[in-house]
Amino acid sequence: MRESYCGLCNECHLGDLEFLETVALMKEYMERFRANYWTHCFPEGEGFNFAEFHKGLNWLLTHTECLGCKQGRGMADCPIRVCACGRGIGNCYECPDLKNCDKFIFLEVQFPDVKIKLLRRQMKFKAREHHRRLEAQKKS
C-alpha cells in the first residue's frame, strides 16, 4: 500500500491496473500509427518530441511498484516528510499546525487541493478522537 505524509501517494495511479492498460494501449497505438514519422508534418516548434513521449510511456509501464514516501521513495529532503518525521506523526492531518503550514506551497502548484483534503481528513480524525474519548468516559 502506498503511503505518504501529505496524502498524495495514497491517490497515485502509478501501478493501477486501469492506468497501466491505458498506457499500454497508448504505446501500442503510437507504435502502430508510427507517430514519430509524422513529426515533419508540423511547423517547426509545434507538437512534441515523440521519442521522449515513448520513453515516458515505457517508464510508466516499468515503474509500477512505488510504495510512497513513508517507505523511502520520493524526495529525501521533502519539507513535509522532514517535518512529519521530526514531529513523530504518521500523517499531516494529525498535526495541530496544519492549517497555517507553509510546507505545501511547492505541491499546491500542481495539486491545489492537497492541503484542503488533509484539512478534511483532520476534521474527521478529530471527530473520531472526540467520539473515542466520549465512549471511554461512558465506560468509566
C-alpha positions as CSV (number, residue, x, y, z in Angstrom):
1,M,0.0,0.0,0.0
2,R,1.3,3.4,-1.0
3,E,1.5,5.9,1.8
4,S,2.7,9.5,2.3
5,Y,2.6,12.1,5.0
6,C,0.8,14.6,2.7
7,G,-1.7,12.1,1.2
8,L,-0.6,12.4,-2.4
9,C,0.9,9.0,-2.7
10,N,-2.3,7.5,-1.5
11,E,-4.0,8.9,-4.6
12,C,-1.3,8.0,-7.1
13,H,-2.3,5.9,-10.1
14,L,1.2,4.5,-10.8
15,G,0.8,0.8,-10.9
16,D,-3.1,0.9,-11.1
17,L,-4.3,-1.7,-13.5
18,E,-6.7,0.5,-15.4
19,F,-4.0,3.2,-15.7
20,L,-1.4,0.6,-17.0
21,E,-3.8,-0.8,-19.5
22,T,-4.4,2.8,-20.8
23,V,-0.7,3.5,-21.1
24,A,-0.1,0.2,-22.8
25,L,-2.9,0.9,-25.3
26,M,-1.4,4.4,-26.0
27,K,2.0,2.9,-26.5
28,E,0.7,0.3,-28.9
29,Y,-1.4,2.9,-30.8
30,M,1.6,5.3,-31.1
31,E,3.8,2.5,-32.5
32,R,1.1,1.3,-34.9
33,F,0.4,4.9,-36.0
34,R,4.2,5.4,-36.4
35,A,3.8,8.8,-34.7
36,N,7.5,9.6,-34.9
37,Y,7.3,9.6,-38.7
38,W,4.7,12.4,-38.8
39,T,6.7,14.9,-36.9
40,H,7.9,16.5,-40.1
41,C,4.2,17.5,-40.9
42,F,4.2,20.1,-38.1
43,P,5.7,23.5,-38.4
44,E,9.0,23.9,-36.5
45,G,8.4,24.2,-32.8
46,E,4.9,22.7,-32.8
47,G,4.0,19.4,-31.5
48,F,6.2,17.5,-29.1
49,N,9.1,15.0,-29.0
50,F,7.6,11.6,-29.8
51,A,10.7,9.8,-28.8
52,E,10.5,11.3,-25.3
53,F,6.8,10.6,-25.2
54,H,7.5,6.9,-26.0
55,K,10.3,6.9,-23.4
56,G,7.7,8.3,-20.8
57,L,5.2,5.6,-21.7
58,N,7.9,2.9,-21.2
59,W,8.9,4.5,-17.9
60,L,5.3,4.4,-16.6
61,L,5.0,0.7,-17.6
62,T,8.2,-0.3,-15.8
63,H,7.9,1.8,-12.6
64,T,4.8,0.4,-11.0
65,E,6.0,-0.5,-7.5
66,C,6.4,2.8,-5.7
67,L,5.3,2.4,-2.0
68,G,5.3,6.1,-1.3
69,C,7.5,8.4,0.7
70,K,6.8,6.6,4.0
71,Q,8.7,3.7,2.6
72,G,11.6,5.8,1.4
73,R,10.5,6.9,-2.1
74,G,10.1,10.5,-3.1
75,M,12.3,13.5,-2.3
76,A,14.6,12.7,0.6
77,D,14.6,16.4,1.6
78,C,10.8,16.9,1.2
79,P,10.0,19.6,3.8
80,I,6.7,17.8,4.5
81,R,8.4,14.5,5.2
82,V,11.2,16.1,7.2
83,C,8.6,17.9,9.4
84,A,6.3,14.9,9.9
85,C,9.2,12.7,10.9
86,G,10.6,15.4,13.2
87,R,7.2,15.7,14.9
88,G,6.8,12.0,15.1
89,I,3.4,12.0,13.3
90,G,2.2,9.4,10.9
91,N,0.3,11.8,8.7
92,C,0.0,15.6,8.3
93,Y,-3.7,15.6,9.2
94,E,-2.6,14.7,12.7
95,C,-0.6,17.9,13.0
96,P,-2.2,20.7,15.1
97,D,-0.4,23.3,12.9
98,L,-1.7,22.0,9.5
99,K,-4.0,25.0,8.8
100,N,-1.2,27.5,8.8
101,C,1.6,25.2,7.5
102,D,3.5,26.7,4.6
103,K,5.4,23.5,3.6
104,F,2.8,22.6,1.0
105,I,3.4,25.6,-1.3
106,F,5.6,23.6,-3.8
107,L,2.9,20.9,-4.1
108,E,-0.1,23.3,-4.4
109,V,1.2,24.4,-7.8
110,Q,0.3,21.0,-9.3
111,F,-2.1,19.8,-6.6
112,P,-4.1,22.9,-5.4
113,D,-6.4,20.8,-3.2
114,V,-3.8,18.7,-1.4
115,K,-4.0,20.7,1.8
116,I,-7.8,21.0,1.7
117,K,-8.1,17.2,1.5
118,L,-5.8,16.9,4.5
119,L,-7.8,19.5,6.5
120,R,-11.0,17.5,5.7
121,R,-9.2,14.3,7.0
122,Q,-8.1,16.3,10.0
123,M,-11.7,17.2,10.8
124,K,-12.8,13.5,10.5
125,F,-9.8,12.5,12.6
126,K,-10.6,15.0,15.4
127,A,-14.3,13.8,15.4
128,R,-13.2,10.2,15.7
129,E,-10.9,11.0,18.6
130,H,-13.6,13.0,20.3
131,H,-16.1,10.1,20.0
132,R,-13.5,7.7,21.3
133,R,-13.0,9.9,24.4
134,L,-16.7,10.1,24.9
135,E,-17.1,6.3,24.7
136,A,-14.2,5.9,27.1
137,Q,-15.9,8.3,29.6
138,K,-19.1,6.4,29.4
139,K,-17.3,3.1,30.3
140,S,-15.7,4.7,33.3
